[in-house]
Amino acid sequence: MAHDSLLHETHPLLGHRVRDIASGQTGQLNDVVREPVGAGESRRYVRVASIQLASGIEFSTAADNIEAA
């Protein structure tokens, strides 16, 4: 996955309707970021997707849990 800044990723579904397979919620994919978890040698990054529902509420989920709606 390409990175457009330090922790933000470009994603082919940015700006499109997506479905979170974990919750079944559908909305617009607004962002995918890499969030650091842990510290020192155990530090790693997890990919997190930000999805906005039609109501305007935004939630996050694992980026691997999204698919085109």
mmCIF file as Biopython writes it, N, C-alpha, C and O atoms, coordinates in Angstrom:
data_model
#
loop_
_atom_site.group_PDB
_atom_site.id
_atom_site.type_symbol
_atom_site.label_atom_id
_atom_site.label_alt_id
_atom_site.label_comp_id
_atom_site.label_asym_id
_atom_site.label_entity_id
_atom_site.label_seq_id
_atom_site.pdbx_PDB_ins_code
_atom_site.Cartn_x
_atom_site.Cartn_y
_atom_site.Cartn_z
_atom_site.occupancy
_atom_site.B_iso_or_equiv
_atom_site.auth_seq_id
_atom_site.auth_asym_id
_atom_site.pdbx_PDB_model_num
ATOM 1   N N  . MET A ? 1  ? 0.846   -1.176 0.000  1.0 0.0 1  A 1 
ATOM 2   C CA . MET A ? 1  ? 0.000   0.000  0.000  1.0 0.0 1  A 1 
ATOM 3   C C  . MET A ? 1  ? 0.892   1.240  0.000  1.0 0.0 1  A 1 
ATOM 4   O O  . MET A ? 1  ? 1.853   1.314  0.766  1.0 0.0 1  A 1 
ATOM 5   N N  . ALA A ? 2  ? 0.583   2.199  -0.842 1.0 0.0 2  A 1 
ATOM 6   C CA . ALA A ? 2  ? 1.361   3.432  -0.916 1.0 0.0 2  A 1 
ATOM 7   C C  . ALA A ? 2  ? 0.973   4.358  0.234  1.0 0.0 2  A 1 
ATOM 8   O O  . ALA A ? 2  ? -0.142  4.306  0.752  1.0 0.0 2  A 1 
ATOM 9   N N  . HIS A ? 3  ? 1.918   5.200  0.615  1.0 0.0 3  A 1 
ATOM 10  C CA . HIS A ? 3  ? 1.687   6.144  1.711  1.0 0.0 3  A 1 
ATOM 11  C C  . HIS A ? 3  ? 1.761   7.556  1.151  1.0 0.0 3  A 1 
ATOM 12  O O  . HIS A ? 3  ? 2.707   7.893  0.440  1.0 0.0 3  A 1 
ATOM 13  N N  . ASP A ? 4  ? 0.759   8.395  1.470  1.0 0.0 4  A 1 
ATOM 14  C CA . ASP A ? 4  ? 0.801   9.772  0.983  1.0 0.0 4  A 1 
ATOM 15  C C  . ASP A ? 4  ? 1.337   10.736 2.040  1.0 0.0 4  A 1 
ATOM 16  O O  . ASP A ? 4  ? 1.572   11.906 1.738  1.0 0.0 4  A 1 
ATOM 17  N N  . SER A ? 5  ? 1.532   10.274 3.253  1.0 0.0 5  A 1 
ATOM 18  C CA . SER A ? 5  ? 2.180   11.047 4.307  1.0 0.0 5  A 1 
ATOM 19  C C  . SER A ? 5  ? 2.693   10.063 5.343  1.0 0.0 5  A 1 
ATOM 20  O O  . SER A ? 5  ? 2.653   8.853  5.122  1.0 0.0 5  A 1 
ATOM 21  N N  . LEU A ? 6  ? 3.166   10.559 6.450  1.0 0.0 6  A 1 
ATOM 22  C CA . LEU A ? 6  ? 3.819   9.704  7.437  1.0 0.0 6  A 1 
ATOM 23  C C  . LEU A ? 6  ? 2.971   8.500  7.849  1.0 0.0 6  A 1 
ATOM 24  O O  . LEU A ? 6  ? 3.466   7.373  7.819  1.0 0.0 6  A 1 
ATOM 25  N N  . LEU A ? 7  ? 1.727   8.703  8.227  1.0 0.0 7  A 1 
ATOM 26  C CA . LEU A ? 7  ? 0.905   7.592  8.700  1.0 0.0 7  A 1 
ATOM 27  C C  . LEU A ? 7  ? -0.365  7.373  7.881  1.0 0.0 7  A 1 
ATOM 28  O O  . LEU A ? 7  ? -1.118  6.442  8.169  1.0 0.0 7  A 1 
ATOM 29  N N  . HIS A ? 8  ? -0.623  8.198  6.874  1.0 0.0 8  A 1 
ATOM 30  C CA . HIS A ? 8  ? -1.820  8.048  6.039  1.0 0.0 8  A 1 
ATOM 31  C C  . HIS A ? 8  ? -1.483  7.204  4.822  1.0 0.0 8  A 1 
ATOM 32  O O  . HIS A ? 8  ? -0.392  7.310  4.262  1.0 0.0 8  A 1 
ATOM 33  N N  . GLU A ? 9  ? -2.429  6.363  4.416  1.0 0.0 9  A 1 
ATOM 34  C CA . GLU A ? 9  ? -2.243  5.514  3.240  1.0 0.0 9  A 1 
ATOM 35  C C  . GLU A ? 9  ? -3.197  5.928  2.134  1.0 0.0 9  A 1 
ATOM 36  O O  . GLU A ? 9  ? -4.323  6.352  2.393  1.0 0.0 9  A 1 
ATOM 37  N N  . THR A ? 10 ? -2.734  5.801  0.903  1.0 0.0 10 A 1 
ATOM 38  C CA . THR A ? 10 ? -3.666  5.919  -0.205 1.0 0.0 10 A 1 
ATOM 39  C C  . THR A ? 10 ? -4.401  4.585  -0.281 1.0 0.0 10 A 1 
ATOM 40  O O  . THR A ? 10 ? -3.831  3.540  0.033  1.0 0.0 10 A 1 
ATOM 41  N N  . HIS A ? 11 ? -5.637  4.619  -0.688 1.0 0.0 11 A 1 
ATOM 42  C CA . HIS A ? 11 ? -6.433  3.395  -0.755 1.0 0.0 11 A 1 
ATOM 43  C C  . HIS A ? 11 ? -7.382  3.526  -1.941 1.0 0.0 11 A 1 
ATOM 44  O O  . HIS A ? 11 ? -7.955  4.596  -2.145 1.0 0.0 11 A 1 
ATOM 45  N N  . PRO A ? 12 ? -7.563  2.475  -2.721 1.0 0.0 12 A 1 
ATOM 46  C CA . PRO A ? 12 ? -8.411  2.576  -3.918 1.0 0.0 12 A 1 
ATOM 47  C C  . PRO A ? 12 ? -9.879  2.878  -3.616 1.0 0.0 12 A 1 
ATOM 48  O O  . PRO A ? 12 ? -10.603 3.317  -4.510 1.0 0.0 12 A 1 
ATOM 49  N N  . LEU A ? 13 ? -10.334 2.657  -2.395 1.0 0.0 13 A 1 
ATOM 50  C CA . LEU A ? 13 ? -11.734 2.907  -2.055 1.0 0.0 13 A 1 
ATOM 51  C C  . LEU A ? 13 ? -11.968 4.231  -1.323 1.0 0.0 13 A 1 
ATOM 52  O O  . LEU A ? 13 ? -13.094 4.508  -0.909 1.0 0.0 13 A 1 
ATOM 53  N N  . LEU A ? 14 ? -10.931 5.053  -1.155 1.0 0.0 14 A 1 
ATOM 54  C CA . LEU A ? 14 ? -11.105 6.349  -0.488 1.0 0.0 14 A 1 
ATOM 55  C C  . LEU A ? 14 ? -12.178 7.157  -1.206 1.0 0.0 14 A 1 
ATOM 56  O O  . LEU A ? 14 ? -12.145 7.294  -2.429 1.0 0.0 14 A 1 
ATOM 57  N N  . GLY A ? 15 ? -13.128 7.691  -0.444 1.0 0.0 15 A 1 
ATOM 58  C CA . GLY A ? 15 ? -14.205 8.491  -1.011 1.0 0.0 15 A 1 
ATOM 59  C C  . GLY A ? 15 ? -15.371 7.677  -1.546 1.0 0.0 15 A 1 
ATOM 60  O O  . GLY A ? 15 ? -16.355 8.244  -2.021 1.0 0.0 15 A 1 
ATOM 61  N N  . HIS A ? 16 ? -15.274 6.367  -1.476 1.0 0.0 16 A 1 
ATOM 62  C CA . HIS A ? 16 ? -16.327 5.484  -1.993 1.0 0.0 16 A 1 
ATOM 63  C C  . HIS A ? 16 ? -17.095 4.830  -0.847 1.0 0.0 16 A 1 
ATOM 64  O O  . HIS A ? 16 ? -16.642 4.807  0.298  1.0 0.0 16 A 1 
ATOM 65  N N  . ARG A ? 17 ? -18.287 4.290  -1.192 1.0 0.0 17 A 1 
ATOM 66  C CA . ARG A ? 17 ? -19.073 3.542  -0.201 1.0 0.0 17 A 1 
ATOM 67  C C  . ARG A ? 17 ? -18.404 2.208  0.057  1.0 0.0 17 A 1 
ATOM 68  O O  . ARG A ? 17 ? -18.031 1.481  -0.864 1.0 0.0 17 A 1 
ATOM 69  N N  . VAL A ? 18 ? -18.262 1.909  1.344  1.0 0.0 18 A 1 
ATOM 70  C CA . VAL A ? 18 ? -17.654 0.645  1.769  1.0 0.0 18 A 1 
ATOM 71  C C  . VAL A ? 18 ? -18.520 0.010  2.844  1.0 0.0 18 A 1 
ATOM 72  O O  . VAL A ? 18 ? -19.376 0.661  3.443  1.0 0.0 18 A 1 
ATOM 73  N N  . ARG A ? 19 ? -18.283 -1.256 3.074  1.0 0.0 19 A 1 
ATOM 74  C CA . ARG A ? 19 ? -18.985 -1.994 4.131  1.0 0.0 19 A 1 
ATOM 75  C C  . ARG A ? 19 ? -17.943 -2.546 5.085  1.0 0.0 19 A 1 
ATOM 76  O O  . ARG A ? 19 ? -16.947 -3.133 4.663  1.0 0.0 19 A 1 
ATOM 77  N N  . ASP A ? 20 ? -18.181 -2.354 6.372  1.0 0.0 20 A 1 
ATOM 78  C CA . ASP A ? 20 ? -17.336 -2.944 7.407  1.0 0.0 20 A 1 
ATOM 79  C C  . ASP A ? 20 ? -17.867 -4.353 7.649  1.0 0.0 20 A 1 
ATOM 80  O O  . ASP A ? 20 ? -18.982 -4.516 8.144  1.0 0.0 20 A 1 
ATOM 81  N N  . ILE A ? 21 ? -17.084 -5.368 7.308  1.0 0.0 21 A 1 
ATOM 82  C CA . ILE A ? 21 ? -17.582 -6.738 7.425  1.0 0.0 21 A 1 
ATOM 83  C C  . ILE A ? 21 ? -17.757 -7.153 8.889  1.0 0.0 21 A 1 
ATOM 84  O O  . ILE A ? 21 ? -18.524 -8.074 9.170  1.0 0.0 21 A 1 
ATOM 85  N N  . ALA A ? 22 ? -17.077 -6.506 9.814  1.0 0.0 22 A 1 
ATOM 86  C CA . ALA A ? 22 ? -17.205 -6.855 11.234 1.0 0.0 22 A 1 
ATOM 87  C C  . ALA A ? 22 ? -18.550 -6.409 11.808 1.0 0.0 22 A 1 
ATOM 88  O O  . ALA A ? 22 ? -19.167 -7.137 12.586 1.0 0.0 22 A 1 
ATOM 89  N N  . SER A ? 23 ? -19.006 -5.209 11.424 1.0 0.0 23 A 1 
ATOM 90  C CA . SER A ? 23 ? -20.243 -4.664 12.002 1.0 0.0 23 A 1 
ATOM 91  C C  . SER A ? 23 ? -21.419 -4.666 11.033 1.0 0.0 23 A 1 
ATOM 92  O O  . SER A ? 23 ? -22.573 -4.565 11.450 1.0 0.0 23 A 1 
ATOM 93  N N  . GLY A ? 24 ? -21.126 -4.782 9.741  1.0 0.0 24 A 1 
ATOM 94  C CA . GLY A ? 24 ? -22.178 -4.707 8.733  1.0 0.0 24 A 1 
ATOM 95  C C  . GLY A ? 24 ? -22.557 -3.287 8.362  1.0 0.0 24 A 1 
ATOM 96  O O  . GLY A ? 24 ? -23.419 -3.086 7.507  1.0 0.0 24 A 1 
ATOM 97  N N  . GLN A ? 25 ? -21.923 -2.283 8.993  1.0 0.0 25 A 1 
ATOM 98  C CA . GLN A ? 25 ? -22.212 -0.870 8.714  1.0 0.0 25 A 1 
ATOM 99  C C  . GLN A ? 25 ? -21.679 -0.492 7.335  1.0 0.0 25 A 1 
ATOM 100 O O  . GLN A ? 25 ? -20.646 -0.996 6.895  1.0 0.0 25 A 1 
ATOM 101 N N  . THR A ? 26 ? -22.402 0.409  6.659  1.0 0.0 26 A 1 
ATOM 102 C CA . THR A ? 26 ? -22.003 0.894  5.340  1.0 0.0 26 A 1 
ATOM 103 C C  . THR A ? 26 ? -21.881 2.410  5.384  1.0 0.0 26 A 1 
ATOM 104 O O  . THR A ? 26 ? -22.736 3.091  5.948  1.0 0.0 26 A 1 
ATOM 105 N N  . GLY A ? 27 ? -20.815 2.936  4.788  1.0 0.0 27 A 1 
ATOM 106 C CA . GLY A ? 27 ? -20.603 4.378  4.735  1.0 0.0 27 A 1 
ATOM 107 C C  . GLY A ? 27 ? -19.486 4.718  3.783  1.0 0.0 27 A 1 
ATOM 108 O O  . GLY A ? 27 ? -19.045 3.876  3.001  1.0 0.0 27 A 1 
ATOM 109 N N  . GLN A ? 28 ? -19.027 5.953  3.847  1.0 0.0 28 A 1 
ATOM 110 C CA . GLN A ? 28 ? -17.963 6.440  2.970  1.0 0.0 28 A 1 
ATOM 111 C C  . GLN A ? 28 ? -16.616 6.299  3.651  1.0 0.0 28 A 1 
ATOM 112 O O  . GLN A ? 28 ? -16.449 6.709  4.800  1.0 0.0 28 A 1 
ATOM 113 N N  . LEU A ? 29 ? -15.652 5.719  2.945  1.0 0.0 29 A 1 
ATOM 114 C CA . LEU A ? 29 ? -14.296 5.600  3.484  1.0 0.0 29 A 1 
ATOM 115 C C  . LEU A ? 29 ? -13.604 6.946  3.388  1.0 0.0 29 A 1 
ATOM 116 O O  . LEU A ? 29 ? -13.392 7.464  2.291  1.0 0.0 29 A 1 
ATOM 117 N N  . ASN A ? 30 ? -13.249 7.517  4.537  1.0 0.0 30 A 1 
ATOM 118 C CA . ASN A ? 30 ? -12.623 8.839  4.576  1.0 0.0 30 A 1 
ATOM 119 C C  . ASN A ? 30 ? -11.117 8.800  4.743  1.0 0.0 30 A 1 
ATOM 120 O O  . ASN A ? 30 ? -10.428 9.723  4.309  1.0 0.0 30 A 1 
ATOM 121 N N  . ASP A ? 31 ? -10.588 7.754  5.361  1.0 0.0 31 A 1 
ATOM 122 C CA . ASP A ? 31 ? -9.156  7.745  5.631  1.0 0.0 31 A 1 
ATOM 123 C C  . ASP A ? 31 ? -8.706  6.340  6.011  1.0 0.0 31 A 1 
ATOM 124 O O  . ASP A ? 31 ? -9.477  5.548  6.552  1.0 0.0 31 A 1 
ATOM 125 N N  . VAL A ? 32 ? -7.447  6.051  5.717  1.0 0.0 32 A 1 
ATOM 126 C CA . VAL A ? 32 ? -6.788  4.846  6.213  1.0 0.0 32 A 1 
ATOM 127 C C  . VAL A ? 32 ? -5.445  5.296  6.779  1.0 0.0 32 A 1 
ATOM 128 O O  . VAL A ? 32 ? -4.643  5.912  6.075  1.0 0.0 32 A 1 
ATOM 129 N N  . VAL A ? 33 ? -5.205  4.989  8.040  1.0 0.0 33 A 1 
ATOM 130 C CA . VAL A ? 33 ? -3.961  5.393  8.699  1.0 0.0 33 A 1 
ATOM 131 C C  . VAL A ? 33 ? -3.283  4.182  9.330  1.0 0.0 33 A 1 
ATOM 132 O O  . VAL A ? 33 ? -3.917  3.163  9.603  1.0 0.0 33 A 1 
ATOM 133 N N  . ARG A ? 34 ? -1.988  4.320  9.553  1.0 0.0 34 A 1 
ATOM 134 C CA . ARG A ? 34 ? -1.228  3.321  10.298 1.0 0.0 34 A 1 
ATOM 135 C C  . ARG A ? 34 ? -1.032  3.884  11.700 1.0 0.0 34 A 1 
ATOM 136 O O  . ARG A ? 34 ? -0.393  4.922  11.875 1.0 0.0 34 A 1 
ATOM 137 N N  . GLU A ? 35 ? -1.581  3.201  12.689 1.0 0.0 35 A 1 
ATOM 138 C CA . GLU A ? 35 ? -1.458  3.658  14.071 1.0 0.0 35 A 1 
ATOM 139 C C  . GLU A ? 35 ? -0.435  2.807  14.804 1.0 0.0 35 A 1 
ATOM 140 O O  . GLU A ? 35 ? -0.494  1.578  14.756 1.0 0.0 35 A 1 
ATOM 141 N N  . PRO A ? 36 ? 0.520   3.468  15.495 1.0 0.0 36 A 1 
ATOM 142 C CA . PRO A ? 36 ? 1.519   2.709  16.242 1.0 0.0 36 A 1 
ATOM 143 C C  . PRO A ? 36 ? 0.909   2.052  17.479 1.0 0.0 36 A 1 
ATOM 144 O O  . PRO A ? 36 ? 0.081   2.645  18.170 1.0 0.0 36 A 1 
ATOM 145 N N  . VAL A ? 37 ? 1.330   0.828  17.741 1.0 0.0 37 A 1 
ATOM 146 C CA . VAL A ? 37 ? 0.879   0.072  18.909 1.0 0.0 37 A 1 
ATOM 147 C C  . VAL A ? 37 ? 2.119   -0.489 19.592 1.0 0.0 37 A 1 
ATOM 148 O O  . VAL A ? 37 ? 2.987   -1.067 18.937 1.0 0.0 37 A 1 
ATOM 149 N N  . GLY A ? 38 ? 2.201   -0.319 20.890 1.0 0.0 38 A 1 
ATOM 150 C CA . GLY A ? 38 ? 3.358   -0.815 21.627 1.0 0.0 38 A 1 
ATOM 151 C C  . GLY A ? 38 ? 4.494   0.195  21.624 1.0 0.0 38 A 1 
ATOM 152 O O  . GLY A ? 38 ? 4.365   1.307  21.114 1.0 0.0 38 A 1 
ATOM 153 N N  . ALA A ? 39 ? 5.617   -0.226 22.212 1.0 0.0 39 A 1 
ATOM 154 C CA . ALA A ? 39 ? 6.783   0.649  22.308 1.0 0.0 39 A 1 
ATOM 155 C C  . ALA A ? 39 ? 8.047   -0.168 22.164 1.0 0.0 39 A 1 
ATOM 156 O O  . ALA A ? 39 ? 8.043   -1.391 22.306 1.0 0.0 39 A 1 
ATOM 157 N N  . GLY A ? 40 ? 9.120   0.529  21.882 1.0 0.0 40 A 1 
ATOM 158 C CA . GLY A ? 40 ? 10.419  -0.133 21.771 1.0 0.0 40 A 1 
ATOM 159 C C  . GLY A ? 40 ? 10.438  -1.177 20.672 1.0 0.0 40 A 1 
ATOM 160 O O  . GLY A ? 40 ? 9.884   -0.969 19.592 1.0 0.0 40 A 1 
ATOM 161 N N  . GLU A ? 41 ? 11.083  -2.304 20.956 1.0 0.0 41 A 1 
ATOM 162 C CA . GLU A ? 41 ? 11.213  -3.357 19.960 1.0 0.0 41 A 1 
ATOM 163 C C  . GLU A ? 41 ? 9.889   -4.035 19.635 1.0 0.0 41 A 1 
ATOM 164 O O  . GLU A ? 41 ? 9.757   -4.656 18.580 1.0 0.0 41 A 1 
ATOM 165 N N  . SER A ? 42 ? 8.913   -3.925 20.519 1.0 0.0 42 A 1 
ATOM 166 C CA . SER A ? 42 ? 7.617   -4.560 20.276 1.0 0.0 42 A 1 
ATOM 167 C C  . SER A ? 42 ? 6.660   -3.643 19.504 1.0 0.0 42 A 1 
ATOM 168 O O  . SER A ? 42 ? 5.521   -4.021 19.231 1.0 0.0 42 A 1 
ATOM 169 N N  . ARG A ? 43 ? 7.126   -2.436 19.154 1.0 0.0 43 A 1 
ATOM 170 C CA . ARG A ? 43 ? 6.268   -1.495 18.437 1.0 0.0 43 A 1 
ATOM 171 C C  . ARG A ? 43 ? 5.942   -2.039 17.050 1.0 0.0 43 A 1 
ATOM 172 O O  . ARG A ? 43 ? 6.810   -2.540 16.335 1.0 0.0 43 A 1 
ATOM 173 N N  . ARG A ? 44 ? 4.663   -1.925 16.693 1.0 0.0 44 A 1 
ATOM 174 C CA . ARG A ? 44 ? 4.204   -2.313 15.365 1.0 0.0 44 A 1 
ATOM 175 C C  . ARG A ? 44 ? 3.111   -1.338 14.951 1.0 0.0 44 A 1 
ATOM 176 O O  . ARG A ? 44 ? 2.693   -0.499 15.748 1.0 0.0 44 A 1 
ATOM 177 N N  . TYR A ? 45 ? 2.652   -1.441 13.727 1.0 0.0 45 A 1 
ATOM 178 C CA . TYR A ? 45 ? 1.608   -0.555 13.224 1.0 0.0 45 A 1 
ATOM 179 C C  . TYR A ? 45 ? 0.401   -1.363 12.787 1.0 0.0 45 A 1 
ATOM 180 O O  . TYR A ? 45 ? 0.535   -2.432 12.192 1.0 0.0 45 A 1 
ATOM 181 N N  . VAL A ? 46 ? -0.779  -0.840 13.089 1.0 0.0 46 A 1 
ATOM 182 C CA . VAL A ? 46 ? -2.018  -1.453 12.627 1.0 0.0 46 A 1 
ATOM 183 C C  . VAL A ? 46 ? -2.695  -0.478 11.666 1.0 0.0 46 A 1 
ATOM 184 O O  . VAL A ? 46 ? -2.639  0.737  11.859 1.0 0.0 46 A 1 
ATOM 185 N N  . ARG A ? 47 ? -3.326  -1.014 10.645 1.0 0.0 47 A 1 
ATOM 186 C CA . ARG A ? 47 ? -4.024  -0.193 9.653  1.0 0.0 47 A 1 
ATOM 187 C C  . ARG A ? 47 ? -5.471  -0.004 10.096 1.0 0.0 47 A 1 
ATOM 188 O O  . ARG A ? 47 ? -6.193  -0.973 10.329 1.0 0.0 47 A 1 
ATOM 189 N N  . VAL A ? 48 ? -5.881  1.257  10.208 1.0 0.0 48 A 1 
ATOM 190 C CA . VAL A ? 48 ? -7.217  1.592  10.698 1.0 0.0 48 A 1 
ATOM 191 C C  . VAL A ? 48 ? -7.943  2.428  9.639  1.0 0.0 48 A 1 
ATOM 192 O O  . VAL A ? 48 ? -7.403  3.407  9.123  1.0 0.0 48 A 1 
ATOM 193 N N  . ALA A ? 49 ? -9.177  2.021  9.328  1.0 0.0 49 A 1 
ATOM 194 C CA . ALA A ? 49 ? -10.003 2.743  8.365  1.0 0.0 49 A 1 
ATOM 195 C C  . ALA A ? 49 ? -11.022 3.600  9.108  1.0 0.0 49 A 1 
ATOM 196 O O  . ALA A ? 49 ? -11.565 3.187  10.132 1.0 0.0 49 A 1 
ATOM 197 N N  . SER A ? 50 ? -11.273 4.783  8.588  1.0 0.0 50 A 1 
ATOM 198 C CA . SER A ? 50 ? -12.279 5.696  9.143  1.0 0.0 50 A 1 
ATOM 199 C C  . SER A ? 50 ? -13.440 5.772  8.158  1.0 0.0 50 A 1 
ATOM 200 O O  . SER A ? 50 ? -13.258 6.142  6.998  1.0 0.0 50 A 1 
ATOM 201 N N  . ILE A ? 51 ? -14.640 5.417  8.634  1.0 0.0 51 A 1 
ATOM 202 C CA . ILE A ? 51 ? -15.829 5.357  7.784  1.0 0.0 51 A 1 
ATOM 203 C C  . ILE A ? 51 ? -16.894 6.292  8.342  1.0 0.0 51 A 1 
ATOM 204 O O  . ILE A ? 51 ? -17.164 6.294  9.543  1.0 0.0 51 A 1 
ATOM 205 N N  . GLN A ? 52 ? -17.501 7.091  7.455  1.0 0.0 52 A 1 
ATOM 206 C CA . GLN A ? 52 ? -18.571 8.004  7.867  1.0 0.0 52 A 1 
ATOM 207 C C  . GLN A ? 52 ? -19.908 7.456  7.391  1.0 0.0 52 A 1 
ATOM 208 O O  . GLN A ? 52 ? -20.105 7.194  6.204  1.0 0.0 52 A 1 
ATOM 209 N N  . LEU A ? 53 ? -20.821 7.289  8.340  1.0 0.0 53 A 1 
ATOM 210 C CA . LEU A ? 53 ? -22.169 6.818  8.033  1.0 0.0 53 A 1 
ATOM 211 C C  . LEU A ? 53 ? -22.995 7.948  7.421  1.0 0.0 53 A 1 
ATOM 212 O O  . LEU A ? 53 ? -22.600 9.111  7.498  1.0 0.0 53 A 1 
ATOM 213 N N  . ALA A ? 54 ? -24.124 7.623  6.822  1.0 0.0 54 A 1 
ATOM 214 C CA . ALA A ? 54 ? -25.009 8.630  6.237  1.0 0.0 54 A 1 
ATOM 215 C C  . ALA A ? 54 ? -25.482 9.633  7.285  1.0 0.0 54 A 1 
ATOM 216 O O  . ALA A ? 54 ? -25.770 10.783 6.953  1.0 0.0 54 A 1 
ATOM 217 N N  . SER A ? 55 ? -25.566 9.212  8.545  1.0 0.0 55 A 1 
ATOM 218 C CA . SER A ? 55 ? -25.991 10.092 9.645  1.0 0.0 55 A 1 
ATOM 219 C C  . SER A ? 55 ? -24.934 11.124 10.012 1.0 0.0 55 A 1 
ATOM 220 O O  . SER A ? 55 ? -25.209 12.064 10.758 1.0 0.0 55 A 1 
ATOM 221 N N  . GLY A ? 56 ? -23.713 10.946 9.481  1.0 0.0 56 A 1 
ATOM 222 C CA . GLY A ? 56 ? -22.615 11.852 9.810  1.0 0.0 56 A 1 
ATOM 223 C C  . GLY A ? 56 ? -21.696 11.306 10.884 1.0 0.0 56 A 1 
ATOM 224 O O  . GLY A ? 56 ? -20.600 11.830 11.087 1.0 0.0 56 A 1 
ATOM 225 N N  . ILE A ? 57 ? -22.124 10.267 11.571 1.0 0.0 57 A 1 
ATOM 226 C CA . ILE A ? 57 ? -21.287 9.646  12.600 1.0 0.0 57 A 1 
ATOM 227 C C  . ILE A ? 57 ? -20.139 8.910  11.922 1.0 0.0 57 A 1 
ATOM 228 O O  . ILE A ? 57 ? -20.333 8.218  10.922 1.0 0.0 57 A 1 
ATOM 229 N N  . GLU A ? 58 ? -18.958 9.068  12.472 1.0 0.0 58 A 1 
ATOM 230 C CA . GLU A ? 58 ? -17.770 8.417  11.921 1.0 0.0 58 A 1 
ATOM 231 C C  . GLU A ? 58 ? -17.276 7.365  12.909 1.0 0.0 58 A 1 
ATOM 232 O O  . GLU A ? 58 ? -17.297 7.578  14.121 1.0 0.0 58 A 1 
ATOM 233 N N  . PHE A ? 59 ? -16.834 6.233  12.377 1.0 0.0 59 A 1 
ATOM 234 C CA . PHE A ? 59 ? -16.284 5.186  13.242 1.0 0.0 59 A 1 
ATOM 235 C C  . PHE A ? 59 ? -15.066 4.586  12.568 1.0 0.0 59 A 1 
ATOM 236 O O  . PHE A ? 59 ? -14.827 4.797  11.379 1.0 0.0 59 A 1 
ATOM 237 N N  . SER A ? 60 ? -14.307 3.841  13.339 1.0 0.0 60 A 1 
ATOM 238 C CA . SER A ? 60 ? -13.100 3.222  12.793 1.0 0.0 60 A 1 
ATOM 239 C C  . SER A ? 60 ? -13.179 1.705  12.922 1.0 0.0 60 A 1 
ATOM 240 O O  . SER A ? 60 ? -13.868 1.165  13.788 1.0 0.0 60 A 1 
ATOM 241 N N  . THR A ? 61 ? -12.453 1.041  12.033 1.0 0.0 61 A 1 
ATOM 242 C CA . THR A ? 61 ? -12.401 -0.408 12.009 1.0 0.0 61 A 1 
ATOM 243 C C  . THR A ? 61 ? -11.053 -0.813 11.400 1.0 0.0 61 A 1 
ATOM 244 O O  . THR A ? 61 ? -10.354 0.018  10.820 1.0 0.0 61 A 1 
ATOM 245 N N  . ALA A ? 62 ? -10.706 -2.057 11.533 1.0 0.0 62 A 1 
ATOM 246 C CA . ALA A ? 62 ? -9.481  -2.545 10.902 1.0 0.0 62 A 1 
ATOM 247 C C  . ALA A ? 62 ? -9.611  -2.384 9.385  1.0 0.0 62 A 1 
ATOM 248 O O  . ALA A ? 62 ? -10.637 -2.738 8.805  1.0 0.0 62 A 1 
ATOM 249 N N  . ALA A ? 63 ? -8.574  -1.852 8.754  1.0 0.0 63 A 1 
ATOM 250 C CA . ALA A ? 63 ? -8.620  -1.609 7.307  1.0 0.0 63 A 1 
ATOM 251 C C  . ALA A ? 63 ? -8.850  -2.897 6.519  1.0 0.0 63 A 1 
ATOM 252 O O  . ALA A ? 63 ? -9.423  -2.860 5.430  1.0 0.0 63 A 1 
ATOM 253 N N  . ASP A ? 64 ? -8.417  -4.023 7.052  1.0 0.0 64 A 1 
ATOM 254 C CA . ASP A ? 64 ? -8.631  -5.283 6.359  1.0 0.0 64 A 1 
ATOM 255 C C  . ASP A ? 64 ? -10.090 -5.742 6.416  1.0 0.0 64 A 1 
ATOM 256 O O  . ASP A ? 64 ? -10.460 -6.699 5.736  1.0 0.0 64 A 1 
ATOM 257 N N  . ASN A ? 65 ? -10.919 -5.072 7.217  1.0 0.0 65 A 1 
ATOM 258 C CA . ASN A ? 65 ? -12.335 -5.431 7.348  1.0 0.0 65 A 1 
ATOM 259 C C  . ASN A ? 65 ? -13.249 -4.689 6.392  1.0 0.0 65 A 1 
ATOM 260 O O  . ASN A ? 65 ? -14.468 -4.819 6.497  1.0 0.0 65 A 1 
ATOM 261 N N  . ILE A ? 66 ? -12.703 -3.911 5.459  1.0 0.0 66 A 1 
ATOM 262 C CA . ILE A ? 66 ? -13.577 -3.146 4.571  1.0 0.0 66 A 1 
ATOM 263 C C  . ILE A ? 66 ? -13.609 -3.767 3.182  1.0 0.0 66 A 1 
ATOM 264 O O  . ILE A ? 66 ? -12.643 -4.365 2.708  1.0 0.0 66 A 1 
ATOM 265 N N  . GLU A ? 67 ? -14.781 -3.591 2.549  1.0 0.0 67 A 1 
ATOM 266 C CA . GLU A ? 67 ? -14.965 -4.042 1.168  1.0 0.0 67 A 1 
ATOM 267 C C  . GLU A ? 67 ? -15.875 -3.040 0.480  1.0 0.0 67 A 1 
ATOM 268 O O  . GLU A ? 67 ? -16.611 -2.307 1.141  1.0 0.0 67 A 1 
ATOM 269 N N  . ALA A ? 68 ? -15.826 -3.005 -0.845 1.0 0.0 68 A 1 
ATOM 270 C CA . ALA A ? 68 ? -16.703 -2.110 -1.595 1.0 0.0 68 A 1 
ATOM 271 C C  . ALA A ? 68 ? -18.157 -2.480 -1.320 1.0 0.0 68 A 1 
ATOM 272 O O  . ALA A ? 68 ? -18.504 -3.656 -1.210 1.0 0.0 68 A 1 
ATOM 273 N N  . ALA A ? 69 ? -19.001 -1.452 -1.211 1.0 0.0 69 A 1 
ATOM 274 C CA . ALA A ? 69 ? -20.432 -1.701 -0.955 1.0 0.0 69 A 1 
ATOM 275 C C  . ALA A ? 69 ? -21.219 -1.611 -2.245 1.0 0.0 69 A 1 
ATOM 276 O O  . ALA A ? 69 ? -22.437 -1.789 -2.239 1.0 0.0 69 A 1 
#
